[in-house]
Amino acid sequence: MHRRALALTAVAASALLLAACAQETSGGGSSSAPAPESSSAAPESSSAAPSPTATPDECAKENLATLTPGTLTIGTDSPAYPPYFVDDDPTNGQGFESAVAYAVAEGLGFTPEEVTWTVVPFNKSYAPGNKDFDFDINQISITPERAEVVTFSDGYYTVNQAVIALSDSPVANATTLGELKDARLGAQVGTTSLKYIEDFIQPTADIFVYNDTNDAKSALKNGQIDAIVVDLPTAYYITAVEIPKGKIVGQFPAQEGGEQFGLLFQKDNPLVTCVNKVIAGLKESGELQAIQDEWLAGATAPYFKE
């Protein structure tokens, strides 16, 4: 009996020990045990304000999306006429538009060595489609029709159209639009000069349309037409240098707001935003006016009356 009692006592003790272990494992142990840290606790830096970041200058040279990185490609026609260009060489910086182009390039951060020129016929410049230049400068007037397929900068020159005739022409002394009605008039195709003839003079005779101004000047010198219409600065040069026997008969009053020459870009080219900032700076500083005074100074011409 004694051995059996000891055996039962041992079995009971083992049972009690197993029960105690099971209670601890199930969480029923002492509440003084430390609770684990919550894994959802936010990091200490999450409430801190974000560090400010500098806004990049979209007009800094390194941020400009030009046709060729690091180079500004400018288009114009050939030949390039005075007083806008000198010696048919846009790269020399001489002439009104060459000087304007290099002033804009400098404002964008390009040196003269980082500017390259490409030949773009006048009529092709404002045609729809991709362009092989960053901007074109070629006495291109800003018009709503052209602005539908290309983008223009703000105007860099306000220009009037003028009539040139030889001193013995039937219209050499005309003072009114009515006196030009029966004249044989010529102009370059695709120009606002031609549009002035069509819309303002509305001649009774057929208008003579030429591929370029050289052809129109030749026709005038040969007596094939009575007069040609060109922009006023070109008229000054033609009558002073190329056709000394010619005269500026008169100029047309400016359209409302003035007819403006603008730099021409491929449609929606974002570079125009930065170029407009440069043009505004050139106007504010007086540099644009100084360039104009240097290259486009000339005598005034009388205005035609209605």
C-alpha positions as CSV (number, residue, x, y, z in Angstrom):
1,M,0.0,0.0,0.0
2,H,2.8,2.3,0.8
3,R,4.4,2.0,-2.7
4,R,1.0,2.6,-4.4
5,A,0.4,5.7,-2.4
6,L,3.7,7.2,-3.4
7,A,3.0,6.5,-7.0
8,L,-0.3,8.2,-6.9
9,T,1.3,11.2,-5.1
10,A,3.9,11.5,-7.9
11,V,1.2,11.3,-10.6
12,A,-0.8,14.1,-8.9
13,A,2.3,16.3,-8.6
14,S,3.1,15.9,-12.3
15,A,-0.5,16.8,-13.2
16,L,-0.3,20.0,-11.1
17,L,3.0,21.0,-12.7
18,L,1.6,20.5,-16.3
19,A,-1.5,22.6,-15.4
20,A,0.7,25.5,-14.2
21,C,2.8,25.5,-17.3
22,A,-0.3,25.5,-19.6
23,Q,-1.7,28.5,-17.7
24,E,1.5,30.6,-18.2
25,T,1.6,29.7,-21.9
26,S,-2.1,30.8,-22.5
27,G,-1.4,34.3,-21.1
28,G,-2.7,33.8,-17.7
29,G,0.7,34.6,-16.1
30,S,1.6,37.7,-14.2
31,S,0.3,41.1,-15.6
32,S,3.6,42.6,-14.7
33,A,5.3,41.2,-17.9
34,P,6.1,44.1,-20.3
35,A,3.8,44.4,-23.3
36,P,5.5,44.3,-26.7
37,E,5.8,47.7,-28.5
38,S,3.1,48.4,-31.2
39,S,4.5,47.9,-34.7
40,S,2.1,50.7,-35.9
41,A,3.8,53.5,-34.0
42,A,4.7,56.4,-36.4
43,P,8.4,57.2,-36.8
44,E,9.5,60.3,-35.0
45,S,10.3,62.2,-38.3
46,S,6.8,61.7,-39.7
47,S,5.4,64.9,-38.1
48,A,8.3,67.1,-39.4
49,A,7.7,69.6,-42.2
50,P,9.2,68.6,-45.6
51,S,12.4,70.2,-46.6
52,P,11.9,73.1,-49.1
53,T,13.1,72.4,-52.6
54,A,14.4,75.1,-55.0
55,T,12.2,75.8,-58.1
56,P,14.3,75.3,-61.2
57,D,14.6,78.3,-63.5
58,E,12.9,77.2,-66.7
59,C,14.7,79.8,-68.7
60,A,18.2,78.9,-67.5
61,K,20.2,77.9,-70.5
62,E,20.7,74.3,-69.3
63,N,16.9,73.9,-69.1
64,L,16.0,75.2,-72.5
65,A,14.7,72.6,-74.9
66,T,16.5,73.7,-78.1
67,L,16.7,71.8,-81.4
68,T,20.3,71.0,-80.6
69,P,21.3,71.0,-76.9
70,G,23.7,73.8,-76.2
71,T,23.0,75.5,-79.5
72,L,20.5,78.1,-80.6
73,T,19.4,77.5,-84.3
74,I,18.0,80.6,-86.0
75,G,16.4,80.6,-89.5
76,T,16.2,83.4,-92.1
77,D,15.9,83.7,-95.9
78,S,18.6,83.9,-98.5
79,P,19.5,86.4,-99.7
80,A,19.2,88.3,-96.5
81,Y,18.4,92.0,-97.3
82,P,19.6,95.3,-95.8
83,P,18.8,97.0,-93.6
84,Y,17.9,93.8,-91.7
85,F,21.2,92.1,-92.6
86,V,24.5,93.3,-94.0
87,D,26.5,91.6,-96.8
88,D,23.9,88.8,-97.0
89,D,25.6,87.4,-93.8
90,P,23.3,86.9,-90.8
91,T,26.3,85.6,-88.7
92,N,28.1,89.0,-88.6
93,G,25.6,90.6,-86.1
94,Q,25.1,93.6,-88.4
95,G,21.8,94.8,-89.6
96,F,18.6,95.2,-87.5
97,E,17.4,91.6,-87.4
98,S,20.9,90.1,-87.1
99,A,21.5,92.4,-84.1
100,V,18.1,91.6,-82.5
101,A,18.8,87.8,-83.0
102,Y,22.1,88.0,-81.2
103,A,20.6,90.2,-78.4
104,V,17.9,87.5,-77.8
105,A,20.5,84.8,-77.9
106,E,22.6,86.6,-75.3
107,G,19.6,87.0,-73.1
108,L,19.0,83.3,-73.2
109,G,22.6,82.6,-72.3
110,F,24.1,81.7,-75.7
111,T,27.4,83.1,-76.9
112,P,27.7,84.1,-80.6
113,E,29.7,80.9,-81.1
114,E,26.7,78.9,-79.8
115,V,24.4,80.4,-82.5
116,T,23.9,78.7,-85.8
117,W,21.9,79.9,-88.8
118,T,19.9,78.0,-91.3
119,V,18.3,79.1,-94.6
120,V,14.5,79.1,-94.5
121,P,12.6,80.5,-97.5
122,F,10.1,83.2,-96.4
123,N,6.9,81.3,-97.5
124,K,8.1,78.1,-95.9
125,S,8.7,79.6,-92.5
126,Y,5.1,80.0,-91.5
127,A,3.9,76.8,-93.2
128,P,2.4,74.1,-90.9
129,G,4.6,71.3,-89.6
130,N,7.9,70.6,-87.8
131,K,10.7,73.2,-88.0
132,D,14.4,72.8,-88.4
133,F,15.1,75.9,-86.3
134,D,14.4,77.2,-82.8
135,F,13.0,80.5,-84.2
136,D,13.0,82.3,-87.5
137,I,13.6,86.1,-87.9
138,N,12.7,87.4,-91.4
139,Q,10.4,90.5,-91.3
140,I,7.5,88.1,-90.6
141,S,4.4,90.0,-89.6
142,I,2.2,88.5,-86.9
143,T,-1.2,87.7,-88.4
144,P,-4.1,85.6,-87.1
145,E,-3.9,83.3,-90.1
146,R,-0.3,82.5,-89.6
147,A,-0.7,82.2,-85.8
148,E,-3.1,79.2,-86.4
149,V,-0.2,77.0,-87.5
150,V,2.9,78.6,-85.9
151,T,3.6,80.4,-82.7
152,F,4.9,84.0,-82.6
153,S,6.9,85.9,-80.0
154,D,5.8,89.3,-78.8
155,G,6.5,91.9,-81.5
156,Y,10.0,93.3,-81.7
157,Y,9.2,96.0,-84.3
158,T,6.1,98.0,-85.4
159,V,6.2,98.5,-89.1
160,N,4.1,100.3,-91.8
161,Q,3.9,99.4,-95.5
162,A,5.1,101.9,-98.1
163,V,4.8,102.4,-101.9
164,I,8.0,102.9,-104.0
165,A,7.8,104.3,-107.5
166,L,10.3,105.7,-110.0
167,S,10.3,109.5,-110.2
168,D,8.6,109.5,-113.6
169,S,6.0,106.9,-112.7
170,P,2.3,107.9,-113.1
171,V,1.8,107.5,-109.4
172,A,5.0,109.2,-108.3
173,N,3.1,112.1,-106.7
174,A,0.0,110.2,-105.5
175,T,-1.3,111.3,-102.1
176,T,-4.4,109.2,-101.8
177,L,-5.4,105.6,-102.0
178,G,-7.7,106.5,-104.9
179,E,-4.8,107.7,-107.0
180,L,-3.3,104.2,-106.7
181,K,-6.4,102.4,-107.9
182,D,-5.4,102.2,-111.6
183,A,-1.7,101.6,-111.0
184,R,0.1,98.4,-111.9
185,L,1.3,97.4,-108.4
186,G,3.6,94.5,-107.4
187,A,4.7,92.8,-104.2
188,Q,6.3,89.6,-103.0
189,V,4.1,86.5,-102.7
190,G,2.8,85.7,-99.2
191,T,3.7,89.1,-97.6
192,T,1.6,91.6,-95.8
193,S,2.7,94.0,-98.5
194,L,0.7,92.0,-101.0
195,K,-2.2,91.9,-98.5
196,Y,-2.2,95.7,-98.2
197,I,-2.6,96.0,-102.0
198,E,-5.5,93.5,-102.0
199,D,-7.3,94.8,-98.9
200,F,-6.6,98.5,-98.8
201,I,-5.7,99.7,-102.3
202,Q,-7.9,97.2,-104.2
203,P,-6.6,98.2,-107.6
204,T,-8.6,97.8,-110.7
205,A,-5.7,96.3,-112.6
206,D,-4.2,92.9,-112.0
207,I,-1.7,92.7,-109.1
208,F,1.8,91.6,-110.1
209,V,3.0,88.9,-107.6
210,Y,6.7,87.9,-107.4
211,N,8.6,85.1,-105.8
212,D,10.9,87.6,-103.9
213,T,11.6,91.3,-103.6
214,N,14.5,91.2,-106.0
215,D,12.1,90.2,-108.8
216,A,9.7,93.0,-107.9
217,K,12.5,95.5,-107.9
218,S,13.7,94.4,-111.3
219,A,10.2,94.8,-112.7
220,L,10.0,98.3,-111.3
221,K,13.4,99.3,-112.7
222,N,12.4,97.9,-116.1
223,G,9.1,99.8,-116.2
224,Q,7.0,96.7,-116.2
225,I,5.0,98.0,-113.2
226,D,4.3,101.4,-111.8
227,A,5.1,100.8,-108.1
228,I,5.9,98.2,-105.5
229,V,4.8,97.8,-101.9
230,V,7.3,96.9,-99.2
231,D,7.8,97.6,-95.5
232,L,9.0,101.1,-94.7
233,P,12.6,100.3,-93.6
234,T,13.1,98.3,-96.8
235,A,11.7,101.2,-98.8
236,Y,14.3,103.5,-97.2
237,Y,17.1,101.2,-98.2
238,I,15.9,100.5,-101.7
239,T,15.5,104.2,-102.6
240,A,18.8,105.2,-100.9
241,V,21.0,102.4,-102.3
242,E,19.5,100.1,-104.9
243,I,17.1,102.3,-106.9
244,P,18.4,105.9,-106.5
245,K,15.8,107.0,-109.1
246,G,13.1,105.6,-107.0
247,K,11.1,107.5,-104.3
248,I,8.9,106.6,-101.4
249,V,5.5,107.8,-102.5
250,G,3.9,107.3,-99.2
251,Q,3.1,104.9,-96.3
252,F,-0.1,103.4,-95.1
253,P,-1.5,104.2,-91.7
254,A,-0.8,101.4,-89.2
255,Q,-3.5,98.8,-88.5
256,E,-5.2,99.0,-85.1
257,G,-2.5,98.0,-82.6
258,G,0.2,98.3,-85.3
259,E,1.6,95.7,-87.6
260,Q,4.3,93.8,-85.7
261,F,7.2,91.7,-86.7
262,G,7.6,88.6,-84.5
263,L,10.0,85.8,-84.0
264,L,8.4,82.6,-85.5
265,F,8.4,79.3,-83.7
266,Q,7.0,75.8,-84.3
267,K,3.5,75.7,-83.0
268,D,3.4,75.6,-79.2
269,N,7.1,75.6,-78.8
270,P,7.6,76.4,-75.0
271,L,10.8,78.3,-75.8
272,V,8.7,81.3,-76.8
273,T,7.9,82.0,-73.1
274,C,11.6,82.6,-72.3
275,V,12.2,84.6,-75.5
276,N,9.3,86.9,-74.6
277,K,11.0,87.5,-71.2
278,V,14.2,88.5,-73.1
279,I,12.3,90.8,-75.5
280,A,10.5,92.5,-72.6
281,G,13.9,93.1,-71.0
282,L,15.4,94.5,-74.2
283,K,12.5,96.9,-74.4
284,E,12.7,97.9,-70.8
285,S,16.5,98.5,-70.9
286,G,16.3,100.5,-74.1
287,E,18.6,98.1,-76.0
288,L,16.0,97.2,-78.6
289,Q,15.3,100.9,-79.3
290,A,19.0,101.5,-79.6
291,I,19.4,98.7,-82.2
292,Q,16.4,100.1,-84.1
293,D,17.9,103.6,-84.1
294,E,21.3,102.3,-85.3
295,W,20.0,100.3,-88.3
296,L,16.5,101.6,-89.2
297,A,16.9,105.4,-88.9
298,G,15.5,107.2,-91.9
299,A,13.4,110.1,-93.0
300,T,9.7,110.0,-92.5
301,A,7.4,109.4,-95.4
302,P,3.9,111.0,-95.9
303,Y,0.8,109.0,-95.1
304,F,-1.7,108.3,-97.9
305,K,-5.1,109.8,-97.3
306,E,-8.3,108.0,-97.9
